[in-house]
Amino acid sequence: MAKKIKAHSLTGQITPELMRTAFRNVKRNRGAAGIDKISPGAPGLALMRCLKDGTYQSLPLKRVHIPNGDGKTRPLGIPAVRDRVAQEVIRQLLCPLFERIFHDDSYGFRPGRNCHMAVVRVIELRRQGRARPPTRLAFFSQTKSITKTRKDEITKKTKNDCGSGRFS
């Protein structure tokens, strides 16, 4: 069984080193500049302070339209660099808490896993007679929000992992 992690204050775990790591990850992705028109630069201590004291506010997304493949376009929202760094900091803090409660056969948006691996696993389980043929396959976009029921379920499962019952 995985070691139980109890986080009394996730904001207390935001350090300059964590900020630098998050910045390096964002820079490595080589994303476009957001509405702030700033390409990835060094993370600021101001961003770290805002994350720690709860005053952080994200900027609006830059809206661009990208080709859809069938001659049409679809809208794409590009976050500002500082928002991407903030998201990466939060991801680094929450991953260890959530990763251990995910089912081994969960593949969506998890480190080191992808949809191809999920398909291989379904085929493997089917050959073993341990999986029924799917009546419906549902693929959800990363931009879809978590439903209220699912959010409540996740909150209930992780409440004991965060001293205050909140992730702040």
C-alpha positions as CSV (number, residue, x, y, z in Angstrom):
1,M,0.0,0.0,0.0
2,A,1.2,3.5,-0.8
3,K,2.5,5.7,1.9
4,K,-0.3,7.9,3.3
5,I,0.4,11.6,2.6
6,K,-1.3,14.2,4.8
7,A,-1.0,17.8,3.7
8,H,-1.8,20.3,6.4
9,S,-1.3,23.2,4.1
10,L,-0.6,22.9,0.5
11,T,0.1,26.6,0.2
12,G,2.9,26.1,2.8
13,Q,4.6,23.7,0.3
14,I,4.9,26.4,-2.4
15,T,8.6,27.2,-2.4
16,P,10.9,29.1,-4.8
17,E,12.3,25.8,-6.0
18,L,8.8,24.5,-6.8
19,M,8.1,27.8,-8.7
20,R,11.4,27.3,-10.7
21,T,10.5,23.7,-11.5
22,A,7.0,24.8,-12.6
23,F,8.5,27.5,-14.8
24,R,10.9,25.1,-16.4
25,N,8.1,22.7,-17.2
26,V,6.0,25.5,-18.8
27,K,9.0,26.8,-20.8
28,R,9.9,23.3,-22.0
29,N,6.4,23.1,-23.5
30,R,7.2,26.1,-25.7
31,G,3.6,27.4,-25.7
32,A,2.4,30.6,-27.3
33,A,2.1,33.9,-25.4
34,G,-1.2,34.5,-23.8
35,I,-3.3,37.7,-23.5
36,D,-0.4,39.3,-21.7
37,K,1.7,38.8,-24.9
38,I,4.6,37.6,-22.7
39,S,6.6,34.5,-23.7
40,P,7.8,32.3,-20.9
41,G,10.2,34.3,-18.7
42,A,11.4,33.8,-15.1
43,P,8.7,33.3,-12.5
44,G,8.2,36.1,-10.0
45,L,8.1,36.1,-6.3
46,A,4.9,38.1,-6.6
47,L,3.1,35.1,-8.2
48,M,4.3,32.9,-5.4
49,R,3.0,35.4,-2.8
50,C,-0.4,35.6,-4.5
51,L,-0.7,31.8,-4.6
52,K,0.3,31.5,-0.9
53,D,-2.0,34.2,0.4
54,G,-5.0,33.3,-1.8
55,T,-5.2,36.5,-3.8
56,Y,-4.2,35.0,-7.1
57,Q,-6.5,35.9,-10.0
58,S,-6.1,34.4,-13.5
59,L,-6.1,36.6,-16.5
60,P,-8.6,36.1,-19.4
61,L,-7.7,33.6,-22.1
62,K,-6.4,34.7,-25.5
63,R,-8.9,33.4,-28.0
64,V,-7.6,32.1,-31.3
65,H,-9.2,29.9,-34.0
66,I,-7.3,26.9,-35.2
67,P,-8.0,24.7,-38.2
68,N,-10.4,21.8,-37.5
69,G,-9.3,19.6,-40.3
70,D,-12.5,19.8,-42.3
71,G,-12.0,23.3,-43.5
72,K,-13.6,24.8,-40.4
73,T,-11.9,26.3,-37.3
74,R,-12.5,25.8,-33.6
75,P,-11.8,28.3,-30.8
76,L,-8.8,27.7,-28.5
77,G,-8.1,29.6,-25.3
78,I,-4.4,30.3,-24.6
79,P,-3.7,31.2,-20.9
80,A,-1.1,33.8,-19.9
81,V,2.3,32.4,-19.0
82,R,1.9,33.2,-15.3
83,D,-1.4,31.3,-15.3
84,R,0.3,28.3,-16.8
85,V,3.0,28.5,-14.1
86,A,0.4,28.7,-11.4
87,Q,-1.5,25.7,-12.9
88,E,1.8,23.7,-13.0
89,V,2.5,24.6,-9.3
90,I,-1.0,23.3,-8.3
91,R,-0.6,20.2,-10.5
92,Q,2.7,19.4,-8.8
93,L,1.1,19.8,-5.4
94,L,-2.1,17.8,-6.1
95,C,-0.7,14.9,-8.2
96,P,0.8,13.0,-5.2
97,L,-2.5,13.3,-3.3
98,F,-4.8,12.2,-6.1
99,E,-2.6,9.8,-8.0
100,R,-2.8,7.1,-5.3
101,I,-6.6,7.1,-5.2
102,F,-7.0,6.6,-9.0
103,H,-7.9,3.1,-10.2
104,D,-5.0,1.3,-11.8
105,D,-7.1,1.1,-15.0
106,S,-7.6,4.9,-15.2
107,Y,-5.7,6.4,-18.0
108,G,-7.1,9.8,-18.7
109,F,-4.6,12.7,-18.3
110,R,-2.3,10.8,-15.9
111,P,1.5,10.9,-16.0
112,G,3.0,8.2,-18.1
113,R,-0.4,7.0,-19.5
114,N,-2.3,7.7,-22.7
115,C,-5.3,6.6,-24.6
116,H,-3.4,4.0,-26.6
117,M,-2.4,2.3,-23.4
118,A,-6.1,2.3,-22.3
119,V,-7.2,0.6,-25.5
120,V,-4.5,-2.0,-25.1
121,R,-5.6,-2.6,-21.5
122,V,-9.3,-3.0,-22.6
123,I,-8.3,-5.5,-25.2
124,E,-6.1,-7.4,-22.7
125,L,-9.0,-7.5,-20.1
126,R,-11.4,-8.6,-22.8
127,R,-9.2,-11.5,-23.8
128,Q,-9.0,-12.5,-20.2
129,G,-12.8,-12.5,-20.1
130,R,-12.7,-9.8,-17.3
131,A,-14.3,-7.0,-19.3
132,R,-17.7,-6.8,-20.9
133,P,-17.8,-5.3,-24.4
134,P,-18.4,-1.6,-24.0
135,T,-21.9,-0.4,-24.9
136,R,-20.6,3.1,-25.2
137,L,-17.2,4.7,-25.2
138,A,-17.0,8.2,-23.9
139,F,-14.0,10.5,-24.4
140,F,-14.1,13.8,-22.6
141,S,-12.1,16.9,-23.5
142,Q,-9.7,18.2,-21.0
143,T,-11.7,21.4,-20.9
144,K,-14.9,19.7,-19.6
145,S,-15.6,20.5,-16.0
146,I,-16.0,17.9,-13.3
147,T,-19.6,17.3,-12.4
148,K,-20.9,18.3,-9.0
149,T,-21.4,14.7,-8.0
150,R,-17.9,13.7,-9.0
151,K,-16.4,16.8,-7.3
152,D,-18.2,15.8,-4.0
153,E,-16.9,12.3,-4.3
154,I,-13.3,13.4,-4.9
155,T,-13.6,15.9,-2.0
156,K,-14.9,13.2,0.3
157,K,-12.1,10.8,-0.6
158,T,-9.4,13.4,-0.1
159,K,-10.8,15.3,2.9
160,N,-8.6,13.3,5.3
161,D,-5.5,14.1,3.3
162,C,-5.7,17.8,3.8
163,G,-5.8,19.0,7.5
164,S,-8.4,21.7,6.9
165,G,-10.5,19.7,4.5
166,R,-9.7,22.4,1.9
167,F,-6.8,22.6,-0.5
168,S,-5.6,26.0,0.7
